[in-house]
Amino acid sequence: MPLKKHEMENQPNEQHPHDSRAVNITDLIKKRFDILITAPDSTYSQTFELDKTIKFVKGVMLTADKDDLLYYRGSQKIEVNRFELFPEGYESKLLMSGINCSPNDRYYETGELPIGNAQVKMEYKDTSDGRTQFVAYRVSIYLDCELINHP
C-alpha cells in the first residue's frame, strides 16, 4: 500500500546525497577540475587525482566559461577508478544544469561510486557544429563526493 503524503514527508530519503538525515553535511565535499580547450575539433584527455579522504563519488556536473560552446560542441568520456561512467561521445549538454534548477539537484547522481585508485579520467572532444564559432574555453568537471567518516 503506498504511503500517504504526510507519511512520506517523515521518511528519510537515503537516496539523495544532500539529505542531512542520510549523510552528515560535513562528510560531503565538492571537487572541481578544469580542462582548457585551446583548439577546435580536438580531443583533450586528462587524469585527475582525488584525495585519499574521499570514499565515494556521488554525482557529476559539467560547466564552462563559455556555456554555449560546451552545450553545442562538447562530448566526453568519463571514467572513475577505470570504470566507464559515461561512454565516448556522451553529449556534454546531458551533464549541464541550468539556473532554474535547485542547487541541491544539479548533479547527475551516480549512487555511491567507490573511488578505488582515486583517479578520474576525462576525454573531452570539441566538435564543430556550424552554430558556434570557436574561441578558447575552459571546461570544468564538478564531483559531488562523500568523505571517509572517521569516528
N, C-alpha and C positions, 0 to 999 in steps of 0.2 A: 504494500500500500504506500503510495507516495506521501512524502512529508508535506504538511501544511506550511504556508509561508512563515508563520511565526515560529514553527519548529525548525525550519531551515535556517533562520537567522541565528539561532543558538547553536548550530552545528559548526565545529571548526572546519575550516577549509584547508586541509593539509596539502592540496594540490597547488595552491597559489603561493609562490615564493615570497610574496610580500606580506602574507598574513602573519601578524605578530604572534598569533596563537600557535602557529605551526613552526615558525623559525624566529628566534630572537633577532631583532634588527641589528644587534651588534655582531651577529655571525654572518652578515651579508656584506659584500664589497663589490663595487663596480670597477672593472678594469678596462682601459682604453688603449688601443694600439693603432698606429697610423701607417698608411702606405701612401707615398707620394706618386702620383700618376703624371709623368712628365712628357710622354709621347703618345700620339693617337694610335689606335689599333695595335696595342701592345699588351703583353701579359706580364704581370708582376707577381713574384712569389716571395713570400716572407714567412718566417717561422718566429713565433713569439713565445717567450718563456713565462709561465705562470709561477707565482710564489708557491713555495712548498707548504704554506699555511692554508692553501685552498684545497677543499675536499671535492667540491662539485662545481660544474658549470651548469647553471640553471636556466640561462637564457642568452640570446644573441640579438644584437641590433646593429644595423649599419647606418652611418650618416656620412656627410661630406660637406666640405666648404662650398661646393657647387652642387646642390641637390639635384638640379636638372640633369647634370652630366651623369651622376650616379644612377638616377632613375632611368634615363633613356639609353645610356651607353654601357652600363655595367653589368657584369655577371661574375660569378666566382665559384670556387670550390673551397669548402672549409672543412678541416679535419681537427679533431681534438683527440690527443693520445692515439694518433694514427687511425682513428675511427672516422669514417667519412660521414660528416653531419649533413652537408649539402653537396650534391654532386657537381661536377664541372658543368658550367653553363647555367647554373641556378641564378635566375634574374635577381639583381640587387633590389629592385623595387619591391620584391616579396619580403624583404627583411628590413624595410624602412618603416618609419612611423611618422604620422602627421601630427600637427599641433592640436587637432581636435581629439586626440587620444589621451586618456588619462596617463600621467607619468607612471602609474603602477601597472599599466597594461601595455607598455611599449615594447617589451622584449618578446621575441619568438621563443616560447618555452621549450626547453629541451629535456625537461624532467631533471633527474639527478644524474648527470653525465660525469662519471669519475674522470679525473684529470690524468691519472696514470703517470706517464712520463713528463707531465707538466708542460707539454708543448701544444700550441695552437698554430696550425699552418693555414695560410690563406693564399690562394692563387686567384688574383683579380685580373679580369680581362676587360679592356676598354675596346669597344667596337663602334665604328661609325654607324650612324643611323639616318643621316640626312636631315634630322630635325634640329640638331645642335651643332655648334661649331666648337672644336676642341680648344681648350686652354688648360694649362696645367692645373691639377686639383688634388686635394687630399681626401682619401677615403679612411674613415675611422670605423673600426670594429669595436663594439662595446660588449663586454661579457658580464652577465649578472652571475656572481659567484657566491658560494657558501663556504665559509671558513671552517677549518677543523675546530671543533668545540673542545677546548681544554678545560676540564673541571677545575 
